[in-house]
Amino acid sequence: MKKDVNHYCNHHQHRSILSFILIQITIIAAVAAPFSDQSSSVPDYGDALSKSLLYFESQRSGRLPHGQRVNWRHHSALLDGLEQGVDLVGGYYDAGDNVKFGLPMAFTITMLSWGVIEYGDDMAAAGEYHHALEAIKWGTDYFVKAHTSPNVLWVQVGDGDTDHYCWQRPEDMATSRRAYKVDEKNPGSEVAGETAAAMAAASIVFRRTNPHYAHLLLQHAQQLFEFGDKYRGRYHESVKAAKGFYPSTSGYNDELLWAALWLYKATTNQTYLNYALQNAHHFGGATWAVKEFSWDIKYAGLQLLASTRDETTRHDNHSRNILETYRSKAEYYLCANLNKNVGNDNVQLTPGGLIYIRQWNNLQYASSAAFLLTVYSDHLRSTNRRLSCSAGGHVDPSEILGFVRSQVDYVLGKNPAGTSYLVGYGKRYPQRVHHRGASTASYKSHEGFIGCVQGYDIWYRKRDPNPNVLVGAVVGGPDEKDRFRDVRENHMQTEACTYNTAALVGVFARLNRLEEEEDDPFDEYSSSTIASM
């Protein structure tokens, strides 16, 4: 069965056509419920922030620390890398399976770090700054291990095909733990570039609290960028085990620009900005106008990063023109998501007002859009500017934040189904998340080994709610008509990914600060307003 493999997590290509058809029938049969009590309640962004950071503890691989708060998880994958003679214990599982995919893991850490860079003070005010840094460091510690020499990066542990034949909690998994790397002869510029971006962004985060560690991360980031740039090639051609799950459809040019801009932000070294300027047209940074931002397609993010840099540096006319082009492409993306572009150059909105890109794990796009819109709104506010869109004239920062709030409130339950898509938040949320560990008895309550097929027979096919709540996970979400079917087999809607939640951590922190301010200018910008656009 051929699917949009680059745009949803866990990429279950092995699922049967019959299962897919049955799920579609049940979704079509579902009738959108009227707004429930949850949809009319006031969102608690502080609670959402706390829960979102807790989720990353559920996704941890390796030996869990003494301070582990998610107590239904236990140590797992303690021999990762042993066959290859390298220590690859740690890191994150990307979604509901037990594979460690380097590209989405790195993007997750980049987005978490960016959120802390922008809204760390807000996280600290909410008492969550330490947890945010813990979530980032769990990933960067793994990247330090995985980058074993300047031109070698281990980018995957586990095989998706064999992993998907089994339904086992990570504590029991008996599937292949083969590790895969990129090097000079087997290049992987996308994953090298994204990991460089993650470590550069994280170096900014740790600069104040742990300067030695920040310096270490920056050294790794610089080496990885040089490696990815010098030995160019698509990583999924070198690591074919990744091709059916996280292939790079946009190529590696966006990751190289993305990494260069993060290194410039981390170092203020003009060499990195010059790289982004000199390659702006050839690599697509100044030519690609996109409507989505994801682990695969980074153009909107890098264009916005270039547009919000420190503007005190003087540039010649040619450089200013290129930077202006970066800004115009970034604003195209922002206006498209706001539905302020002319004609068909806008993102589709569901009847309930949610950004809708595609059926597979759609909430990743709404989450990433919410983050970029939030960052740019604050940039406009700080520079006393407004966003200019082709169809909507000038858009005030407050209106942009109002739209962001509508997206976040939708995720938190203010939607036609009256369901929170942040697991564990509110009175009603998905009970049957497509997740091996959450859907199977906790290791601490059932230490007996659960076999590969046994997991499918006993746990996967159960109609009951999951025995463990995957608190803070953002699932794939509803379809284009706001319909959602809470069944475990419906992985396109009920599976959660680390990068879904990562993009919202900073947004939750920002909106929590708004709730504490005396005046709230966004009451008039409700979901019903969005739906009428």
C-alpha positions in Angstrom: 0.0 0.0 0.0 1.5 3.3 -1.1 1.1 6.1 1.3 2.4 9.7 1.8 5.4 8.1 3.6 7.3 11.3 4.3 4.5 13.1 6.1 3.4 10.9 9.0 5.1 9.2 11.9 5.7 5.5 12.2 5.0 4.9 8.5 3.2 1.6 8.7 3.6 0.5 5.1 3.0 -3.1 6.1 -0.6 -2.5 7.2 -3.2 -4.3 5.1 -5.4 -2.6 2.7 -8.4 -4.2 4.4 -7.5 -2.6 7.7 -7.1 0.8 6.1 -10.5 0.5 4.4 -12.3 -0.5 7.6 -10.8 2.4 9.4 -11.9 4.8 6.7 -15.4 3.4 6.8 -15.6 4.0 10.6 -14.3 7.5 10.3 -16.7 8.4 7.5 -19.5 6.9 9.6 -18.6 9.1 12.6 -20.7 12.2 13.0 -19.1 15.2 14.4 -20.5 15.9 17.9 -21.6 19.3 19.0 -19.1 21.3 21.1 -19.0 19.7 24.5 -18.4 21.2 27.9 -14.7 20.8 27.5 -14.8 22.9 24.3 -16.2 25.8 26.2 -13.9 25.6 29.2 -11.0 28.0 29.7 -7.8 26.3 28.5 -5.1 25.8 31.1 -1.9 26.4 29.2 0.3 25.9 32.2 -1.1 22.4 32.7 -0.6 21.7 29.0 3.0 22.9 29.3 3.7 20.6 32.2 2.0 17.6 30.5 3.8 18.2 27.2 7.2 18.0 28.8 6.2 14.9 30.8 5.6 13.1 27.5 9.3 13.0 26.6 10.0 10.8 29.6 7.6 8.3 28.1 9.7 8.2 24.9 13.0 7.7 26.6 15.2 4.8 25.5 18.1 3.4 27.6 18.6 3.4 31.4 16.1 5.6 33.0 17.2 8.1 35.7 16.2 8.1 39.3 14.1 11.1 38.8 11.9 9.4 36.1 8.4 10.6 36.6 6.6 8.3 34.2 6.6 5.2 36.3 5.1 2.7 33.9 8.3 2.8 31.8 11.5 0.9 32.6 15.0 0.5 31.2 15.1 -0.6 27.6 17.5 -1.1 24.7 20.6 -1.3 27.0 22.7 -3.1 24.4 22.1 -0.7 21.5 25.3 -0.3 19.4 27.0 -3.3 21.1 27.3 -5.3 17.9 28.9 -2.3 16.1 31.2 -1.6 19.1 29.7 1.8 19.9 27.6 2.9 22.8 24.2 4.0 21.4 22.2 3.6 24.6 19.8 6.4 25.2 17.9 8.8 23.0 14.2 8.8 22.1 11.8 6.5 20.3 10.1 8.6 17.7 6.5 7.5 18.1 4.6 4.4 19.0 7.3 1.9 17.9 10.7 1.0 19.3 13.0 2.4 16.6 15.4 5.3 17.1 15.3 7.4 13.9 18.0 10.1 13.9 16.4 12.6 11.6 13.1 13.2 13.5 14.8 12.9 16.8 17.2 15.7 15.9 14.3 17.9 14.6 12.5 17.3 17.9 15.6 18.6 19.9 15.9 21.5 17.5 12.3 22.6 18.2 12.5 22.0 21.9 15.7 24.1 22.0 14.2 26.9 19.9 11.2 26.9 22.3 13.5 27.4 25.3 15.6 30.1 23.5 12.4 32.1 22.8 10.3 31.3 25.9 12.6 29.9 28.5 11.7 32.7 30.9 8.0 31.8 30.6 8.9 28.1 31.2 10.8 29.1 34.3 7.9 31.2 35.6 5.7 28.1 35.2 8.2 25.9 37.0 9.1 23.9 34.0 12.5 25.2 32.9 14.4 22.3 34.4 12.2 19.7 32.8 12.6 21.4 29.4 16.4 21.3 29.7 16.2 17.6 30.8 14.2 16.8 27.7 16.8 18.5 25.5 19.8 17.0 27.2 18.4 13.4 26.9 18.6 13.9 23.2 21.9 15.8 23.0 23.7 13.3 25.2 22.7 10.7 22.7 23.9 12.7 19.8 27.3 13.2 21.4 27.6 9.4 21.7 26.3 8.9 18.1 28.9 11.3 16.6 31.9 9.0 17.1 34.3 10.9 14.8 34.1 14.1 12.7 32.8 12.3 9.7 30.8 9.5 11.3 27.3 9.8 12.7 25.1 6.9 13.8 21.6 7.8 12.6 19.3 4.8 13.4 19.0 1.9 15.8 16.5 -0.8 15.0 14.7 -1.9 11.8 11.3 -0.5 11.1 10.1 -3.5 9.1 10.9 -6.1 11.8 9.8 -3.8 14.6 6.4 -3.5 13.0 5.9 -7.2 12.9 5.8 -7.2 16.7 3.7 -5.4 19.3 6.0 -5.3 22.2 6.7 -2.8 24.9 10.3 -1.5 24.6 11.3 -3.3 27.8 10.7 -6.7 26.0 11.6 -6.0 22.4 13.3 -8.9 20.7 13.6 -7.4 17.2 16.7 -6.3 15.4 18.7 -3.6 17.1 21.1 -3.1 14.2 22.7 0.3 14.1 23.2 2.4 10.9 25.6 5.2 10.2 26.5 7.8 7.6 30.2 8.5 6.8 32.4 9.8 4.0 31.5 6.8 1.7 27.9 6.7 2.7 26.9 10.4 3.2 23.8 11.7 4.8 23.6 15.4 4.6 20.0 15.8 5.8 20.6 14.0 9.1 24.0 15.5 9.6 22.6 19.0 9.0 19.6 18.5 11.3 21.8 17.1 14.1 24.1 20.0 13.7 21.2 22.4 13.9 19.9 20.6 17.1 23.3 20.7 18.8 23.9 24.3 17.8 20.4 25.4 19.1 21.0 23.3 22.3 24.4 25.0 22.8 22.5 28.3 23.1 20.2 26.8 25.7 23.0 25.5 27.9 25.3 28.4 27.5 24.3 30.0 30.8 23.7 27.0 33.0 26.4 24.6 31.7 29.0 26.5 29.5 31.3 23.5 29.2 28.6 21.3 27.8 27.4 24.1 25.5 30.9 24.3 24.1 31.0 20.6 23.6 27.7 20.7 21.7 28.9 23.5 19.5 32.1 21.7 18.6 30.0 18.7 17.5 27.6 20.9 15.6 30.4 22.6 13.6 32.0 19.2 12.7 28.7 17.8 11.6 27.9 20.7 9.4 31.3 20.5 7.8 30.8 16.8 7.3 27.3 17.2 5.8 28.4 19.9 3.5 31.6 18.4 2.3 30.2 14.9 1.7 26.9 15.6 0.2 24.2 12.9 -0.4 20.8 11.8 0.7 20.8 9.9 3.9 18.1 7.4 3.0 20.1 6.3 0.0 23.0 5.4 2.4 20.6 4.1 5.1 18.0 2.3 3.2 16.4 1.1 6.4 15.1 4.6 6.8 13.7 5.0 3.3 10.3 3.5 4.0 9.8 5.5 7.2 11.6 8.9 7.2 12.7 9.5 3.6 13.9 13.0 2.7 11.7 14.2 -0.1 13.0 17.8 0.0 16.6 16.8 -0.3 19.4 18.0 1.9 19.7 21.7 0.8 17.2 22.9 3.3 19.0 21.1 6.2 22.4 22.6 5.2 20.9 26.1 5.2 19.0 25.4 8.4 22.2 24.2 10.1 24.2 27.2 8.8 21.7 29.6 10.2 21.6 27.9 13.6 25.4 28.0 13.7 25.3 31.7 12.9 22.8 32.2 15.7 25.0 30.2 18.1 28.3 31.8 17.2 27.6 35.1 15.3 30.4 33.9 13.0 29.7 35.7 9.7 31.0 32.7 7.7 27.8 30.8 8.5 25.5 33.7 7.5 27.6 34.1 4.3 26.9 30.4 3.5 23.2 31.0 3.8 23.5 34.1 1.6 25.7 32.6 -1.1 23.6 29.4 -1.4 20.2 31.1 -1.0 19.1 30.7 -4.6 20.9 27.5 -5.5 19.7 25.7 -2.4 16.2 27.1 -2.5 16.2 29.2 0.6 15.3 32.3 -1.4 13.2 30.6 -4.0 11.0 27.9 -2.3 7.6 29.2 -1.1 6.1 26.5 1.0 3.0 26.0 3.2 4.3 23.4 5.6 7.1 23.0 8.0 8.2 19.6 9.3 11.0 17.2 10.1 11.4 16.8 6.3 10.8 20.3 4.9 12.7 23.0 6.7 12.4 25.9 4.3 9.8 27.9 6.3 11.8 27.5 9.5 15.1 28.6 8.0 13.4 31.5 6.2 11.9 32.7 9.4 15.2 32.2 11.2 17.0 34.4 8.6 14.2 37.0 9.0 14.4 37.3 12.8 18.2 37.5 13.1 19.9 40.3 14.8 19.5 43.3 12.5 22.2 45.4 13.9 24.8 43.9 11.5 25.3 46.0 8.3 25.1 44.3 4.9 25.8 45.3 1.4 22.9 45.9 -1.0 23.2 42.4 -2.5 23.1 40.7 0.9 20.2 42.9 2.0 18.2 41.9 -1.1 18.8 38.2 -0.4 17.8 38.6 3.2 14.7 40.5 2.1 13.8 37.5 -0.2 14.2 35.2 2.7 11.8 37.3 4.6 9.2 37.4 1.8 9.2 33.6 1.6 8.8 33.3 5.3 5.9 35.7 5.2 4.3 33.7 2.4 4.2 30.7 4.6 2.8 32.7 7.6 0.1 34.3 5.4 -0.8 31.0 3.9 -1.5 29.5 7.3 -3.4 32.6 8.3 -5.4 32.4 5.0 -4.3 35.8 4.0 -2.8 35.0 0.6 -4.6 35.6 -2.7 -6.4 32.8 -4.4 -5.3 29.2 -3.8 -2.1 30.1 -2.0 -3.6 29.3 1.4 -3.6 26.3 3.7 -6.9 24.5 4.1 -8.8 24.9 7.3 -11.3 22.3 8.7 -14.8 23.5 9.4 -13.7 23.8 13.0 -10.8 26.0 12.1 -7.8 23.7 12.3 -4.9 23.9 9.8 -5.2 20.9 7.6 -2.3 19.7 5.3 -2.9 15.9 5.0 -4.6 13.0 6.6 -1.4 11.4 8.1 -0.5 12.9 11.4 -1.9 16.3 10.4 -1.4 17.9 13.9 2.4 18.0 13.3 1.8 20.8 10.7 -0.7 22.7 12.9 1.8 22.5 15.8 4.8 23.7 13.8 2.8 26.5 12.2 1.6 27.6 15.6 5.2 27.9 16.8 6.5 29.8 13.8 3.6 32.2 13.9 4.2 32.8 17.6 7.8 33.5 17.1 7.2 35.9 14.2 4.4 37.6 16.0 6.7 38.4 18.9 9.4 39.5 16.4 7.0 41.9 14.8 5.9 43.3 18.2 9.5 43.9 19.2 10.3 45.7 16.0 7.0 47.6 15.9 6.0 46.1 12.6 3.0 44.3 11.0 2.8 41.4 8.7 1.9 42.2 5.1 -0.1 39.6 3.2 -1.3 39.7 -0.4 -5.0 39.4 0.5 -5.3 40.6 4.0 -3.3 43.8 4.0 -1.4 44.4 7.2 -1.9 41.9 10.1 -1.1 43.0 13.6 0.9 40.8 15.9 -2.1 40.4 18.2 -4.2 39.0 15.4 -1.4 36.5 14.6 -1.3 35.4 18.3 -5.1 35.2 18.2 -4.9 32.7 15.4 -2.2 30.7 17.2 -4.5 30.6 20.2 -7.3 29.2 18.1 -5.1 26.4 16.9 -3.9 25.5 20.4 -7.3 25.7 21.9 -8.5 23.4 19.2 -5.8 20.9 20.2 -6.9 21.3 23.8 -10.5 20.5 23.2 -12.2 23.5 21.7 -13.3 21.7 18.6 -16.4 20.1 17.1 -15.6 16.7 18.7 -15.0 18.2 22.1 -11.9 16.1 22.4 -8.4 17.2 23.6 -5.7 15.8 21.3 -3.2 16.4 24.0 -3.4 13.0 25.8 -4.1 13.3 29.5 -5.3 16.9 29.3 -9.0 17.7 30.1 -11.9 15.4 30.6 -11.9 13.8 27.2 -8.9 12.7 25.2 -7.8 9.7 23.1 -7.9 6.5 25.2 -6.4 4.1 22.6 -3.2 5.8 21.4 -1.3 3.7 18.9 1.7 3.1 21.2 3.3 -0.2 22.1 4.3 0.7 25.6 1.2 2.6 26.6 -1.2 -0.1 25.2 0.6 -2.9 27.1 0.7 -3.7 30.8 3.4 -1.8 32.6 6.7 -3.7 33.1 6.4 -2.9 36.8 3.0 -4.6 37.1 3.7 -7.4 34.7 7.4 -8.3 34.6 6.8 -11.4 32.6 8.1 -11.4 29.0 5.5 -10.4 26.4 6.3 -12.0 23.0 6.2 -10.5 19.6 2.9 -12.0 18.4 1.5 -12.3 21.9 1.5 -8.5 22.1 -0.7 -8.3 19.0 -3.1 -11.0 20.3 -3.5 -9.9 23.8 -3.0 -6.1 23.8 -3.1 -4.6 20.3 -6.6 -5.9 19.5 -8.1 -5.1 22.8 -11.0 -2.7 22.6 -10.3 -1.4 26.2 -8.5 1.9 26.8 -4.7 1.7 27.1 -3.6 0.6 30.6 -1.0 3.5 30.6 -1.8 7.1 29.8 0.7 8.6 27.4 0.4 12.0 29.1 1.4 15.0 27.0 1.5 13.2 23.6 -0.1 15.1 20.7 -1.7 12.5 18.5 -2.2 12.7 14.7 -5.6 14.3 15.1 -8.8 14.6 13.2 -9.5 14.5 9.5 -10.4 17.4 7.1 -14.0 17.4 8.5 -13.0 17.4 12.2 -13.8 13.7 12.6 -11.7 11.5 14.8 -11.9 7.8 15.5 -10.3 6.6 18.7 -9.2 3.1 17.8 -5.6 1.7 18.2 -5.5 0.5 14.6 -6.2 4.0 13.3 -2.5 4.9 13.4 -2.9 7.9 11.1 -5.0 9.6 13.8 -4.1 8.0 17.1 -0.3 7.7 16.9 1.7 10.5 18.5 5.2 11.7 17.6 7.8 13.5 19.6 8.0 16.4 17.1 4.2 17.0 17.3 4.6 17.9 21.0 8.0 19.5 20.7 6.7 22.4 18.6 4.0 23.2 21.1 6.1 23.4 24.2 7.2 26.9 23.6 3.8 28.0 22.4 2.2 26.7 25.6 4.7 28.7 27.6 4.0 31.8 25.7 0.2 31.5 25.9 0.4 30.8 29.6 2.1 34.1 30.1 -0.8 35.8 28.1 -3.3 34.2 30.5 -1.5 35.9 33.4 -1.6 39.3 31.8 -4.5 41.6 32.8 -5.9 42.2 29.3 -6.7 39.5 26.8 -7.1 40.9 23.3 -8.0 37.6 21.7 -11.5 36.8 23.0 -13.0 37.9 19.7 -10.7 35.6 17.7 -12.5 32.3 18.4 -12.6 29.1 16.4 -15.9 30.2 14.9 -14.2 33.2 13.5 -11.5 31.1 12.0 -14.0 28.7 10.4 -15.7 31.7 8.7 -12.5 32.7 6.9 
